[in-house]
C-alpha cells in the first residue's frame, strides 16, 4: 500500500521524479504494471521488469507519458495545465509481481493447461530486453496464457512473427535455442481503484472473492433483483434499425456481438423474467414485506418487455419456420402465464399460428419420432414446451391428446439418453417431468434417474481441496471430466437451475438429504455470484452501468450472454422457492 501511495502521487502530478527512490525490491528479478483509465477508457499503460528496484518508476513513467499524449486537448497551448486538471479523474490499476520464475514449456498450448488464467503472468527475456504480459491485462483482453507468452516474445524481439502458436518450428524450445531466450511465469499482487478518489482495493483474479457465508436469503433476493435489472437493461439494448435486443455483451470492448439476439436467447430471458415475477409476488402475497419491487423492475415495466407482443420486432433474417422456431415463440407466448393469471384466450390466440410447428416437433405414433430439424440436445427444451402447452390448458378438448404427446416426448428423451448424459438435457427435461407429475403425485416417475443425475453433478463440483490455493473463486463450480475445459464456466448453470428445484421437492429430496443438498446448492450459488460482474469486477468495463451484474462466460472470460444471466436468475429464484417450501414443511 505504501508503494501505491507513491505511485498515486506521481499520477496526480503526471510526473515521476528523475531519480526516484527504489521500491525496495532491488536484487530480485520482478515486474510492475500500471494502467490508467479515464471514464472507463484505458489512456495509459506501462510495464517494466528488472532487478534494480526501479520497475515501478519505469512503469509509471511509461503510463503517464502515454496518458498525456491521449488525454483531451493535447494540441492546445494550455494542454499541460488541462491535463493536470484531468489527473484527479484518472483511475489506477497497479500490479506488483513476485520473483519471475523461469519455465521451459515444450509447447505454447501446454501453458493453457498449466497456467492459472488471470492469476499468473508470462514474460520473455531475450538479450537485455524483457517483455511481460500481466494477469489483469490478460483478463481485460481475454488473452490465453499461450497467447500471452507469444505476445511477450514478439515484444521482446520486436518481431511479430517470432512466436507462432501453430507452427511446430516456432515453439518455445526452438525460440529459446535460436534466440537465447528465457521464459518466466510470475504471480502478482493487484491493487485497483473503483473510483478516482477511492482508496485502492486488493483484487483476486480481477474481482472480489465471494464467501459462501455471503449467500444468505436476503442477499439471494438482492442478487435476483440485480440479475432481473440486468435483463431489463439488456432488453433495451436495441439496434438502431430494430426494436429487438442485441446479443452477447463484451464489457471491456463496450459492444454487443452479435448485434442481434437469437430467438432462443430472448425466449429463455422471457421465461426467466416471468418466473422471477411469479416467485417474488408469491413471497409478497405470503406477507413477506422485506422483498420490495425495485424502481427498475416492477411487473408493469417488465411484462411488456418480455411478452409475445415483442416478437413482432424480431428480425427474422435466416430464421425458418419449423418445430424449433415454433417452440421458442410458443414459450414466449406462454411465459406471461407464469407470473399472473393471464387471459387464456389471448394466450391461445398467440399459440394458434404455431400449432402446426408444434405438431411437427414430435409424433407419438409408432413409438415416437422426433423431427429431423430438432437436434438431440434441443429435444428436452421442445419436450418442455410441449408439456407446458399441454398442462396450461387441462380443460381443452384436445388436452388428453396433447398430454399424451408431451408424455411420449419426455419419455423418449429419457430413453435415448445415457444416464451420464441427462445433464445436457437440464433444466428443461426435469421441469417437464415435474409438470407432468403435478403437485399431487406421490412419486415422480423418473425420480431415480433424476437423483442419479444430481449425484453425478455433485461428484464434479469443485471443493476447496480441489480448487487449491490458486482457485478459491472456483469453489462450487461444476467441471465434467469429459469437457475440454477443466475449469468451471457458466455452463454449470444448466443443471444447477433444476437442482435448485429438486432440493425443495420432498419427492426428490428426503428429509435426511435436505441439509446436504442445501450445502451443495449454496456452494454452487457462491460460484454463480462469483461469475456476476459486480462493482468490483466491472471496474474495467467501458460502460460499467451496462455491464453491472451480468453473468460472465467464465472468471477470465467477461462475455455476457443473456441466456447465462437468465439461467442464473432461474437458479436463484428456484433456490428461494425451494428454501421457502422446506421452511413451510418444518
Residue, then its C-alpha position, 0 to 999 in steps of 0.5 A: x500500500x505504501x508503494x501505491x501511495x507513491x505511485x498515486x502521487x506521481x499520477x496526480x502530478x503526471x510526473x515521476x521524479x528523475x531519480x526516484x527512490x527504489x521500491x525496495x525490491x532491488x536484487x530480485x528479478x520482478x515486474x510492475x504494471x500500471x494502467x490508467x483509465x479515464x471514464x472507463x477508457x484505458x489512456x495509459x499503460x506501462x510495464x517494466x521488469x528488472x532487478x534494480x528496484x526501479x520497475x515501478x518508476x519505469x512503469x509509471x513513467x511509461x503510463x503517464x507519458x502515454x496518458x498525456x499524449x491521449x488525454x483531451x486537448x493535447x494540441x492546445x497551448x494550455x494542454x499541460x495545465x488541462x491535463x493536470x486538471x484531468x489527473x484527479x479523474x484518472x483511475x489506477x490499476x497497479x500490479x506488483x509481481x513476485x520473483x519471475x520464475x523461469x519455465x521451459x514449456x515444450x509447447x505454447x498450448x501446454x501453458x493453457x493447461x498449466x497456467x492459472x488464467x488471470x492469476x499468473x503472468x508470462x514474460x520473455x527475456x531475450x538479450x537485455x530486453x524483457x517483455x511481460x504480459x500481466x494477469x489483469x491485462x490478460x483478463x481485460x483482453x481475454x488473452x490465453x496464457x499461450x497467447x500471452x507468452x507469444x505476445x511477450x516474445x514478439x515484444x521482446x524481439x520486436x518481431x511479430x512473427x517470432x512466436x507462432x502458436x501453430x507452427x511446430x518450428x516456432x515453439x518455445x524450445x526452438x525460440x529459446x535455442x535460436x534466440x537465447x531466450x528465457x521464459x518466466x511465469x510470475x504471480x502478482x499482487x493487484x491493487x485497483x481503484x473503483x473510483x478516482x478518489x477511492x482508496x485502492x482495493x486488493x483484487x483476486x483474479x480481477x474481482x472480489x472473492x465471494x464467501x459462501x457465508x455471503x449467500x444468505x436469503x436476503x442477499x439471494x433476493x438482492x442478487x435476483x433483483x440485480x440479475x432481473x435489472x440486468x435483463x431489463x437493461x439488456x432488453x433495451x439494448x436495441x439496434x438502431x434499425x430494430x426494436x429487438x435486443x442485441x446479443x452477447x455483451x463484451x464489457x471491456x470492448x463496450x459492444x454487443x456481438x452479435x448485434x442481434x439476439x437469437x430467438x432462443x436467447x430472448x425466449x429463455x430471458x422471457x421465461x426467466x423474467x416471468x418466473x422471477x415475477x411469479x416467485x417474488x409476488x408469491x413471497x409478497x402475497x405470503x406477507x413477506x414485506x422485506x422483498x420490495x419491487x425495485x424502481x427498475x423492475x416492477x411487473x408493469x415495466x417488465x411484462x411488456x418487455x418480455x411478452x409475445x407482443x415483442x416478437x413482432x420486432x424480431x428480425x427474422x433474417x435466416x430464421x425458418x419456420x419449423x418445430x424449433x422456431x415454433x417452440x421458442x415463440x410458443x414459450x414466449x407466448x406462454x411465459x406471461x402465464x407464469x407470473x399472473x393469471x393471464x387471459x387464456x384466450x389471448x394466450x391461445x390466440x398467440x399459440x394458434x399460428x404455431x400449432x402446426x410447428x408444434x405438431x411437427x416437433x414430435x409424433x407419438x405414433x409408432x413409438x415416437x419420432x422426433x423431427x429431423x430439424x430438432x437436434x438431440x440436445x434441443x429435444x428436452x427444451x421442445x419436450x418442455x414446451x410441449x408439456x407446458x402447452x399441454x398442462x396450461x390448458x387441462x380443460x381443452x378438448x384436445x388436452x388428453x391428446x396433447x398430454x399424451x404427446x408431451x408424455x411420449x416426448x419426455x419419455x423418449x428423451x429419457x430413453x435415448x439418453x445415457x444416464x451420464x448424459x441427462x445433464x445436457x438435457x437440464x433444466x428443461x427435461x426435469x421441469x417437464x417431468x415435474x409438470x407432468x407429475x403435478x403437485x399431487x403425485x406421490x412419486x415422480x416417475x423418473x425420480x431415480x434417474x433424476x437423483x442419479x443425475x444430481x449425484x453425478x453433478x455433485x461428484x464434479x463440483x469443485x471443493x476447496x481441496x480441489x480448487x487449491x490455493x490458486x482457485x478459491x473463486x472456483x469453489x462450487x463450480x461444476x467441471x465434467x471430466x469429459x469437457x475440454x475445459x477443466x475449469x468451471x464456466x457458466x455452463x454449470x448453470x444448466x443443471x444447477x437451475x433444476x437442482x435448485x428445484x429438486x432440493x425443495x421437492x420432498x419427492x426428490x429430496x428426503x428429509x435426511x438429504x435436505x441439509x446436504x443438498x442445501x450445502x451443495x446448492x449454496x456452494x454452487x450459488x457462491x460460484x454463480x455470484x462469483x461469475x456476476x460482474x459486480x462493482x468490483x469486477x466491472x471496474x474495467x468495463x467501458x460502460x460499467x452501468x451496462x455491464x453491472x451484474x451480468x453473468x460472465x462466460x467464465x472468471x477470465x472470460x467477461x462475455x455476457x450472454x443473456x441466456x447465462x444471466x437468465x439461467x442464473x436468475x432461474x437458479x436463484x429464484x428456484x433456490x428461494x422457492x425451494x428454501x421457502x417450501x422446506x421452511x413451510x414443511x418444518 
